[in-house]
């Protein structure tokens, strides 16, 4: 996460909100606005009907239903997935409601809701507190992750469960300290790794940061302050480098979007741990600042790489071609590190817009 500052319950990037632990109140219009960007108008009836059913029958669950559904809409899943995200808590409140859901909203929605309910039975035992090097806990976590994946007849149910957990993590304040700790451990050991395994990085890094904030609050805030200490200097550096790159790419006839690349708090923490083992300090981490370039075609990726390497000296050992050899069989991007303006190492990622969507949303992008 780049240039982060903690203010109350929110961490921010510059002037923009990164995420808030306290979820804001919303209404159905925001969800409908999001779905209308990619779904046909006829699907709104199912979504509106699902929300009306929840808000009338279980009004206390309406906010959670909406926030879960909005996350699913951000993944651009279909209308059945969004309706199921809205309805997923109802069988927990009323065991007889699943049949009613099927009659009202169809067997597809009902099966998804039932799938989410079954996944909720996979939980992390509160008496297991993972520690570094504790193989039993690691083996147990891996078996639970496999169980979570295997239990789902429809992968969309796993997406809904992850979206549900994300909203739950943003509302830990409503729980007792002991319960917050237990939920954070379960999130870090079970749900965040599943999100990463599915390539849904947009959800995975948020789950990691929210859990880390709860489990290691002092370290979390220390990293936020360290990252923020040179925020203005880094912002100017990235803006200047981005402007140079944008101009050079344009001159080369390459249509591209150039932007700063955020790095999340837990990722920085893990890198600090690796650096500490090598006797390095926080100040030695050069890739807190990075640039991401998005282009239209695969050929543009390599053409942009040539422009960059002609502009700035590259570090050969810091280059990876994940387009030719996708990481994990899914992730594609070119990674290069250059001596930007001759003085500072700068990590640059180059990918197409389609690759970026897969990098953010994993299998959900398909």
C-alpha positions as CSV (number, residue, x, y, z in Angstrom):
1,X,0.0,0.0,0.0
2,X,1.6,3.2,-1.1
3,X,1.7,6.4,1.0
4,X,-0.6,5.2,3.7
5,X,-1.8,7.2,6.7
6,X,-4.0,5.9,9.5
7,X,-6.8,8.3,10.6
8,X,-9.1,6.9,13.2
9,X,-10.5,3.7,11.7
10,X,-9.4,4.4,8.1
11,X,-6.1,4.1,6.3
12,X,-5.6,6.5,3.4
13,X,-3.5,6.9,0.3
14,X,-2.8,10.6,-0.1
15,X,-6.2,12.2,-0.1
16,X,-8.1,9.1,-1.1
17,X,-9.6,6.5,1.2
18,X,-7.8,3.1,1.1
19,X,-10.3,1.2,3.3
20,X,-12.3,1.8,6.4
21,X,-12.7,-0.6,9.3
22,X,-16.1,0.9,10.0
23,X,-18.3,0.2,7.0
24,X,-20.4,3.1,5.8
25,X,-24.1,2.9,5.4
26,X,-25.3,2.5,1.9
27,X,-28.5,1.7,0.0
28,X,-29.6,-0.4,-3.0
29,X,-28.9,2.4,-5.5
30,X,-25.1,2.0,-5.2
31,X,-25.5,-1.8,-5.9
32,X,-27.8,-1.2,-8.9
33,X,-25.4,1.5,-10.3
34,X,-22.6,-1.0,-10.2
35,X,-24.5,-3.9,-11.8
36,X,-25.9,-1.7,-14.6
37,X,-22.4,-1.1,-15.8
38,X,-22.1,-4.7,-17.0
39,X,-25.5,-6.5,-16.6
40,X,-28.6,-6.0,-18.8
41,X,-31.5,-4.0,-17.2
42,X,-33.7,-7.1,-17.0
43,X,-31.5,-8.5,-14.2
44,X,-32.3,-5.7,-11.9
45,X,-35.7,-7.2,-11.0
46,X,-34.0,-10.2,-9.4
47,X,-31.5,-8.1,-7.5
48,X,-34.1,-5.6,-6.3
49,X,-36.5,-8.4,-5.3
50,X,-33.8,-10.1,-3.3
51,X,-33.0,-7.0,-1.4
52,X,-36.6,-6.2,-0.7
53,X,-37.1,-9.7,0.7
54,X,-34.1,-9.2,3.1
55,X,-34.9,-5.7,4.1
56,X,-38.5,-6.6,5.0
57,X,-38.0,-10.0,6.6
58,X,-34.6,-9.4,8.3
59,X,-33.9,-5.6,8.3
60,X,-30.9,-6.0,10.6
61,X,-29.1,-8.0,7.9
62,X,-29.8,-5.5,5.1
63,X,-26.5,-3.6,5.4
64,X,-24.4,-6.8,5.5
65,X,-26.3,-8.2,2.5
66,X,-25.7,-5.0,0.5
67,X,-22.0,-4.8,1.3
68,X,-21.5,-8.4,0.4
69,X,-23.4,-8.0,-2.8
70,X,-21.4,-4.9,-3.8
71,X,-18.1,-6.8,-3.5
72,X,-19.6,-9.5,-5.7
73,X,-20.7,-6.8,-8.2
74,X,-17.1,-5.5,-8.2
75,X,-16.0,-8.9,-9.4
76,X,-18.7,-8.5,-12.1
77,X,-20.4,-11.8,-11.4
78,X,-23.8,-12.6,-12.7
79,X,-27.2,-11.7,-11.3
80,X,-27.7,-15.0,-9.5
81,X,-24.5,-14.5,-7.6
82,X,-25.5,-11.0,-6.6
83,X,-29.0,-12.2,-5.5
84,X,-27.4,-15.1,-3.5
85,X,-24.9,-12.7,-1.9
86,X,-27.9,-10.6,-0.7
87,X,-29.8,-13.7,0.6
88,X,-26.9,-15.8,2.0
89,X,-27.6,-15.1,5.7
90,X,-31.3,-15.8,5.6
91,X,-31.1,-19.6,6.1
92,X,-29.0,-18.9,9.2
93,X,-31.8,-16.9,10.7
94,X,-34.6,-19.1,9.4
95,X,-33.8,-22.8,8.6
96,X,-37.1,-23.1,6.6
97,X,-36.4,-20.2,4.3
98,X,-34.3,-22.0,1.7
99,X,-37.4,-23.5,0.1
100,X,-39.0,-20.0,0.1
101,X,-35.9,-18.6,-1.6
102,X,-36.2,-21.3,-4.3
103,X,-39.8,-20.5,-5.0
104,X,-39.2,-16.8,-5.1
105,X,-35.9,-16.5,-6.9
106,X,-35.3,-19.8,-8.6
107,X,-33.2,-23.0,-8.0
108,X,-30.0,-21.4,-9.2
109,X,-30.0,-18.7,-6.5
110,X,-31.2,-21.3,-3.9
111,X,-28.3,-23.7,-4.7
112,X,-25.8,-20.9,-4.3
113,X,-27.3,-19.8,-1.0
114,X,-27.2,-23.4,0.2
115,X,-23.6,-23.6,-0.9
116,X,-22.6,-20.6,1.1
117,X,-24.4,-22.0,4.2
118,X,-22.4,-25.2,3.9
119,X,-19.1,-23.4,3.6
120,X,-19.8,-21.6,6.8
121,X,-19.4,-25.0,8.6
122,X,-15.7,-24.9,7.8
123,X,-14.2,-23.0,10.7
124,X,-10.9,-22.5,12.4
125,X,-10.8,-24.1,15.9
126,X,-10.3,-21.3,18.5
127,X,-7.9,-23.5,20.5
128,X,-5.3,-23.5,17.7
129,X,-3.2,-20.4,17.7
130,X,-0.7,-20.6,14.8
131,X,2.9,-19.6,15.4
132,X,5.9,-19.3,13.2
133,X,7.3,-22.8,12.4
134,X,4.3,-24.6,13.9
135,X,3.8,-27.4,11.3
136,X,0.7,-28.9,12.9
137,X,-1.2,-25.6,12.5
138,X,0.0,-25.2,9.0
139,X,-1.1,-28.7,8.0
140,X,-4.4,-28.1,9.7
141,X,-4.9,-24.9,7.8
142,X,-4.1,-26.5,4.5
143,X,-6.6,-29.3,5.1
144,X,-9.3,-26.7,5.9
145,X,-8.5,-24.8,2.8
146,X,-8.8,-27.9,0.7
147,X,-12.1,-28.8,2.4
148,X,-13.4,-25.3,1.8
149,X,-12.7,-25.6,-1.9
150,X,-13.9,-29.2,-2.2
151,X,-17.2,-28.6,-0.4
152,X,-18.3,-26.0,-3.0
153,X,-20.2,-27.5,-6.0
154,X,-20.2,-24.0,-7.5
155,X,-17.1,-21.8,-7.2
156,X,-19.3,-18.7,-7.0
157,X,-20.3,-19.8,-3.5
158,X,-16.7,-19.4,-2.4
159,X,-16.6,-15.9,-3.9
160,X,-19.7,-15.0,-1.9
161,X,-18.2,-16.5,1.3
162,X,-15.0,-14.4,0.8
163,X,-17.1,-11.2,0.2
164,X,-19.1,-12.0,3.4
165,X,-15.9,-12.4,5.3
166,X,-14.5,-9.1,4.0
167,X,-17.5,-7.2,5.3
168,X,-17.3,-9.1,8.6
169,X,-13.6,-8.1,9.0
170,X,-14.6,-4.4,8.5
171,X,-17.0,-4.7,11.4
172,X,-15.0,-6.4,14.1
173,X,-15.7,-3.6,16.5
174,X,-19.1,-5.2,17.2
175,X,-17.4,-8.3,18.7
176,X,-15.6,-8.9,22.0
177,X,-11.8,-8.7,21.9
178,X,-11.5,-12.5,22.2
179,X,-13.9,-13.0,19.3
180,X,-12.2,-10.4,17.2
181,X,-8.9,-12.2,17.7
182,X,-10.4,-15.6,16.7
183,X,-12.0,-14.2,13.6
184,X,-8.8,-12.5,12.5
185,X,-6.8,-15.7,13.0
186,X,-9.4,-17.6,10.9
187,X,-9.2,-15.0,8.2
188,X,-5.4,-15.0,8.0
189,X,-5.1,-18.8,8.1
190,X,-8.1,-19.8,6.0
191,X,-9.9,-17.1,4.0
192,X,-7.0,-14.9,2.8
193,X,-5.0,-17.9,1.5
194,X,-8.1,-19.2,-0.4
195,X,-8.6,-15.8,-2.0
196,X,-4.9,-15.7,-3.0
197,X,-5.1,-19.3,-4.3
198,X,-8.1,-18.3,-6.5
199,X,-6.1,-15.2,-7.6
200,X,-8.6,-12.8,-6.2
201,X,-6.0,-10.4,-5.0
202,X,-8.4,-7.5,-4.7
203,X,-10.1,-9.3,-1.8
204,X,-7.0,-11.3,-0.6
205,X,-4.8,-8.3,0.3
206,X,-7.7,-6.5,2.1
207,X,-8.3,-9.6,4.2
208,X,-4.6,-9.9,5.1
209,X,-4.3,-6.2,6.0
210,X,-7.5,-6.2,8.1
211,X,-6.4,-9.4,9.9
212,X,-2.9,-8.1,10.4
213,X,-4.2,-4.9,11.9
214,X,-6.2,-6.9,14.5
215,X,-3.5,-9.5,15.3
216,X,-0.4,-7.2,15.3
217,X,-1.8,-3.7,15.8
218,X,1.4,-2.2,17.1
219,X,3.5,-3.5,14.1
220,X,0.7,-2.5,11.7
221,X,0.7,1.1,12.9
222,X,4.5,1.2,12.9
223,X,4.7,0.2,9.3
224,X,2.0,2.7,8.4
225,X,4.0,5.5,10.0
226,X,7.3,4.3,8.3
227,X,5.5,4.3,4.9
228,X,4.0,7.7,5.5
229,X,7.2,9.3,6.7
230,X,8.4,10.1,3.2
231,X,5.0,10.1,1.5
232,X,5.3,13.5,-0.1
233,X,8.8,12.8,-1.5
234,X,7.7,9.4,-3.0
235,X,4.5,10.9,-4.5
236,X,6.5,13.6,-6.3
237,X,9.1,11.0,-7.5
238,X,6.4,8.6,-8.8
239,X,4.5,11.5,-10.5
240,X,7.7,12.7,-12.2
241,X,8.7,9.2,-13.4
242,X,5.2,8.5,-14.6
243,X,5.1,11.7,-16.6
244,X,8.4,10.9,-18.3
245,X,7.3,7.3,-19.1
246,X,3.9,8.5,-20.4
247,X,5.6,11.0,-22.8
248,X,8.2,8.4,-24.0
249,X,5.5,5.8,-24.6
250,X,3.3,8.3,-26.5
251,X,6.3,9.3,-28.6
252,X,6.8,5.6,-29.5
253,X,3.2,5.3,-30.6
254,X,2.2,3.1,-27.6
255,X,-1.2,3.9,-26.1
256,X,-0.8,3.2,-22.3
257,X,-2.1,4.0,-18.9
258,X,0.7,4.8,-16.4
259,X,-0.1,4.9,-12.7
260,X,1.5,4.4,-9.2
261,X,1.4,0.8,-7.9
262,X,0.1,0.4,-4.4
263,X,1.7,-2.0,-1.9
264,X,-0.3,-3.3,1.0
265,X,0.8,-3.3,4.7
266,X,1.0,-7.0,5.3
267,X,3.1,-7.4,2.2
268,X,5.5,-4.8,3.4
269,X,5.6,-6.6,6.8
270,X,6.6,-9.9,5.2
271,X,9.2,-8.2,3.1
272,X,10.6,-6.5,6.3
273,X,10.9,-9.9,7.9
274,X,12.8,-11.3,5.0
275,X,15.1,-8.3,4.9
276,X,15.7,-8.5,8.7
277,X,17.0,-12.1,8.2
278,X,19.5,-10.7,5.7
279,X,20.6,-7.9,8.1
280,X,18.8,-5.2,6.1
281,X,16.7,-2.3,7.3
282,X,13.3,-0.9,6.2
283,X,15.1,1.8,4.3
284,X,16.7,-0.9,2.1
285,X,13.2,-1.8,0.6
286,X,13.4,0.0,-2.7
287,X,10.0,-1.1,-4.2
288,X,7.7,0.7,-1.8
289,X,7.2,2.9,-4.8
290,X,6.3,1.3,-8.1
291,X,4.7,2.0,-11.5
292,X,2.2,-0.1,-13.4
293,X,1.7,0.3,-17.1
294,X,-1.5,-1.0,-18.8
295,X,-1.7,-1.4,-22.6
296,X,-4.1,-2.9,-25.2
297,X,-2.0,-5.7,-26.7
298,X,0.6,-8.2,-25.7
299,X,3.0,-6.8,-28.3
300,X,2.6,-3.4,-26.6
301,X,3.9,-4.9,-23.4
302,X,7.2,-5.9,-25.0
303,X,7.4,-2.6,-27.0
304,X,6.9,-0.7,-23.7
305,X,9.6,-2.8,-22.1
306,X,12.0,-1.8,-24.9
307,X,11.2,1.9,-24.4
308,X,11.8,1.6,-20.6
309,X,15.1,-0.2,-21.0
310,X,16.3,2.3,-23.6
311,X,15.4,5.1,-21.2
312,X,16.8,3.8,-17.9
313,X,19.4,1.2,-17.0
314,X,17.8,-2.2,-16.1
315,X,18.8,-4.6,-13.3
316,X,19.0,-8.0,-15.1
317,X,18.4,-10.1,-12.0
318,X,15.2,-8.1,-11.3
319,X,13.5,-9.0,-14.6
320,X,10.6,-11.6,-14.8
321,X,8.6,-12.4,-17.9
322,X,5.3,-13.8,-16.4
323,X,3.7,-13.4,-19.8
324,X,5.7,-16.1,-21.5
325,X,5.7,-18.1,-18.2
326,X,2.6,-17.2,-16.2
327,X,3.0,-17.4,-12.4
328,X,0.8,-20.0,-10.9
329,X,-0.4,-20.7,-14.4
330,X,-2.7,-17.6,-14.3
331,X,-0.9,-14.4,-13.4
332,X,0.7,-12.6,-16.4
333,X,2.8,-9.4,-16.4
334,X,6.3,-8.2,-17.2
335,X,8.3,-7.1,-14.1
336,X,11.4,-5.0,-14.5
337,X,13.5,-2.9,-12.1
338,X,15.4,0.0,-13.5
339,X,17.7,2.7,-12.1
340,X,15.2,5.5,-12.6
341,X,16.9,8.8,-13.5
342,X,20.2,7.1,-12.7
343,X,19.8,7.1,-8.9
344,X,16.9,5.1,-7.5
345,X,15.7,1.6,-8.2
346,X,12.1,1.6,-9.5
347,X,10.0,-1.5,-10.1
348,X,7.7,-1.4,-13.1
349,X,4.9,-3.8,-14.1
350,X,3.6,-4.0,-17.6
351,X,0.5,-5.8,-18.6
352,X,-2.6,-5.6,-20.8
353,X,-6.0,-4.5,-19.4
354,X,-7.2,-8.1,-19.6
355,X,-4.1,-9.3,-17.7
356,X,-4.7,-6.7,-15.1
357,X,-8.3,-7.8,-14.5
358,X,-7.1,-11.4,-14.1
359,X,-4.3,-10.2,-11.7
360,X,-6.9,-8.4,-9.5
361,X,-9.8,-10.9,-9.7
362,X,-8.2,-14.2,-10.6
363,X,-10.6,-17.0,-11.7
364,X,-13.5,-14.6,-11.1
365,X,-12.3,-12.7,-14.2
366,X,-13.2,-15.7,-16.3
